[in-house]
Amino acid sequence: MNSYFQWYHIDDNLCMEYAEMRLGGQPITSWVDLASRLRNKYVP
């Protein structure tokens, strides 16, 4: 994510707000859960 922030010249305060917004929620803890979420998102 740091390279993204550096590319767009985003200051540190906005970096924290963006990361909190995008990384909110429960983490994916298993490969089965990851595969299921990716399938639901990308397979029609």
DSSP file (Angstrom, degrees, kcal/mol; ACC not computed):
  #  RESIDUE AA STRUCTURE BP1 BP2  ACC     N-H-->O    O-->H-N    N-H-->O    O-->H-N    TCO  KAPPA ALPHA  PHI   PSI    X-CA   Y-CA   Z-CA
    1    1 A M     >        0   0    0      0, 0.0     4,-2.3     0, 0.0     5,-0.2   0.000 360.0 360.0 360.0 -28.5    0.0    0.0    0.0
    2    2 A N  H  >  +     0   0    0      1,-0.2     4,-2.6     2,-0.2     5,-0.2   0.900 360.0  51.9 -60.7 -40.0    2.9    2.3    0.6
    3    3 A S  H  > S+     0   0    0      1,-0.2     4,-2.4     2,-0.2    -1,-0.2   0.873 108.4  52.5 -65.6 -34.2    3.8    2.4   -3.1
    4    4 A Y  H  > S+     0   0    0      2,-0.2     4,-1.8     1,-0.2    -2,-0.2   0.934 111.5  45.8 -62.3 -46.8    0.2    3.3   -3.9
    5    5 A F  H  <>S+     0   0    0     -4,-2.3     5,-2.3     1,-0.2     4,-0.4   0.882 114.2  48.2 -66.0 -38.4    0.3    6.2   -1.5
    6    6 A Q  H ><5S+     0   0    0     -4,-2.6     3,-0.7    -5,-0.2    -1,-0.2   0.894 108.5  54.5 -68.5 -39.1    3.7    7.4   -2.7
    7    7 A W  H 3<5S+     0   0    0     -4,-2.4    -2,-0.2     1,-0.2    -1,-0.2   0.901 116.5  36.7 -60.6 -42.2    2.5    7.2   -6.4
    8    8 A Y  T 3<5S-     0   0    0     -4,-1.8    -1,-0.2    -5,-0.1    -2,-0.2   0.361 108.0-123.7 -94.5   5.2   -0.5    9.4   -5.7
    9    9 A H  T < 5 +     0   0    0     -3,-0.7     2,-0.4    -4,-0.4    -3,-0.2   0.932  46.0 172.4  53.8  53.5    1.3   11.7   -3.2
   10   10 A I      < -     0   0    0     -5,-2.3    -1,-0.2    -6,-0.1    -2,-0.1  -0.792  29.5-123.1 -94.5 133.3   -1.2   11.1   -0.4
   11   11 A D     >  -     0   0    0     -2,-0.4     4,-1.8     1,-0.1     3,-0.3  -0.261  26.8-103.1 -75.0 166.1   -0.2   12.5    3.0
   12   12 A D  H  > S+     0   0    0      1,-0.2     4,-2.0     2,-0.2     5,-0.2   0.827 116.7  55.9 -61.5 -37.6    0.0   10.3    6.1
   13   13 A N  H  > S+     0   0    0      1,-0.2     4,-1.8     2,-0.2    -1,-0.2   0.923 110.7  44.4 -63.3 -43.3   -3.3   11.4    7.6
   14   14 A L  H  > S+     0   0    0     -3,-0.3     4,-2.6     1,-0.2    -1,-0.2   0.830 107.9  60.0 -69.9 -30.6   -5.2   10.4    4.6
   15   15 A C  H  X S+     0   0    0     -4,-1.8     4,-2.6     2,-0.2    -2,-0.2   0.929 106.2  47.1 -60.6 -44.8   -3.3    7.2    4.3
   16   16 A M  H  X S+     0   0    0     -4,-2.0     4,-2.5     2,-0.2    -2,-0.2   0.919 112.8  48.2 -64.1 -44.4   -4.5    6.1    7.8
   17   17 A E  H  X S+     0   0    0     -4,-1.8     4,-2.0     2,-0.2    -1,-0.2   0.910 113.5  47.7 -63.2 -42.0   -8.1    7.0    7.0
   18   18 A Y  H  X S+     0   0    0     -4,-2.6     4,-2.7     2,-0.2     5,-0.2   0.925 112.2  48.8 -65.3 -45.0   -8.0    5.1    3.7
   19   19 A A  H  X S+     0   0    0     -4,-2.6     4,-2.6     1,-0.2    -2,-0.2   0.904 111.2  49.9 -63.4 -41.5   -6.4    2.1    5.2
   20   20 A E  H  < S+     0   0    0     -4,-2.5     4,-0.3    -5,-0.2    -1,-0.2   0.897 112.9  47.6 -62.8 -39.6   -9.0    2.0    8.0
   21   21 A M  H >< S+     0   0    0     -4,-2.0     3,-0.6    -5,-0.2    -2,-0.2   0.929 119.0  38.1 -67.3 -45.5  -11.8    2.3    5.5
   22   22 A R  H 3< S+     0   0    0     -4,-2.7    -2,-0.2     1,-0.2    -1,-0.2   0.815 119.2  45.7 -78.3 -31.1  -10.5   -0.5    3.2
   23   23 A L  T 3< S+     0   0    0     -4,-2.6    -1,-0.2    -5,-0.2    -2,-0.2   0.247  83.6 123.7-100.0  13.5   -9.2   -2.9    5.8
   24   24 A G    <   +     0   0    0     -3,-0.6     2,-0.1    -4,-0.3    -3,-0.0  -0.332  50.0  40.0 -71.6 156.3  -12.2   -2.8    8.1
   25   25 A G  S    S-     0   0    0     -2,-0.0    -3,-0.0     2,-0.0    -2,-0.0  -0.393 100.2 -33.0 100.7-178.7  -14.0   -5.9    9.1
   26   26 A Q        -     0   0    0     -2,-0.1     2,-0.1     1,-0.1     3,-0.0  -0.521  63.5-117.5 -78.8 142.4  -13.0   -9.4    9.9
   27   27 A P        -     0   0    0      0, 0.0     2,-0.5     0, 0.0    -1,-0.1  -0.393  28.7-105.0 -75.1 156.9   -9.8  -10.9    8.3
   28   28 A I        -     0   0    0      1,-0.1     3,-0.0    -2,-0.1     0, 0.0  -0.723  38.6-179.6 -80.3 126.4  -10.0  -13.9    6.0
   29   29 A T        +     0   0    0     -2,-0.5     2,-0.3     1,-0.1    -1,-0.1   0.539  54.7  41.7-110.7  -8.7   -8.6  -16.8    8.0
   30   30 A S  S  > S-     0   0    0      1,-0.1     4,-2.1     0, 0.0     5,-0.1  -0.963  71.1-124.2-139.9 157.7   -8.8  -19.8    5.7
   31   31 A W  H  > S+     0   0    0     -2,-0.3     4,-2.8     1,-0.2     5,-0.2   0.843 112.8  56.9 -65.6 -33.7   -8.1  -20.7    2.0
   32   32 A V  H  > S+     0   0    0      2,-0.2     4,-2.2     1,-0.2    -1,-0.2   0.925 108.2  46.2 -64.1 -44.2  -11.7  -22.0    1.7
   33   33 A D  H  > S+     0   0    0      2,-0.2     4,-2.4     1,-0.2    -2,-0.2   0.905 113.1  50.1 -64.6 -42.0  -13.1  -18.6    2.8
   34   34 A L  H  X S+     0   0    0     -4,-2.1     4,-2.6     2,-0.2     5,-0.2   0.938 111.4  47.9 -61.3 -48.1  -10.8  -16.8    0.5
   35   35 A A  H  X S+     0   0    0     -4,-2.8     4,-2.5     1,-0.2    -2,-0.2   0.898 112.0  50.7 -61.1 -40.7  -11.7  -19.0   -2.5
   36   36 A S  H  X S+     0   0    0     -4,-2.2     4,-2.4    -5,-0.2    -1,-0.2   0.925 111.7  46.4 -63.8 -45.6  -15.4  -18.5   -1.7
   37   37 A R  H  X S+     0   0    0     -4,-2.4     4,-1.8     2,-0.2    -2,-0.2   0.904 114.3  47.5 -65.3 -41.3  -15.2  -14.7   -1.5
   38   38 A L  H  X S+     0   0    0     -4,-2.6     4,-2.7     2,-0.2     5,-0.4   0.900 111.7  50.9 -66.4 -39.9  -13.1  -14.5   -4.7
   39   39 A R  H  X S+     0   0    0     -4,-2.5     4,-2.1    -5,-0.2    -2,-0.2   0.929 111.3  47.9 -62.1 -44.9  -15.6  -16.8   -6.5
   40   40 A N  H  < S+     0   0    0     -4,-2.4    -1,-0.2     1,-0.2    -2,-0.2   0.837 116.9  43.9 -64.3 -32.6  -18.5  -14.7   -5.3
   41   41 A K  H  < S+     0   0    0     -4,-1.8    -2,-0.2    -5,-0.2    -1,-0.2   0.881 127.7  21.7 -81.1 -38.7  -16.8  -11.5   -6.4
   42   42 A Y  H  < S+     0   0    0     -4,-2.7    -3,-0.2    -5,-0.1    -2,-0.2   0.675 102.7  78.7-110.8 -20.1  -15.4  -12.5   -9.8
   43   43 A V     <        0   0    0     -4,-2.1    -1,-0.0    -5,-0.4     0, 0.0  -0.814 360.0 360.0 -96.3 124.8  -17.3  -15.5  -11.2
   44   44 A P              0   0    0      0, 0.0    -1,-0.1     0, 0.0    -4,-0.1   0.508 360.0 360.0 -69.2 360.0  -20.7  -14.5  -12.7
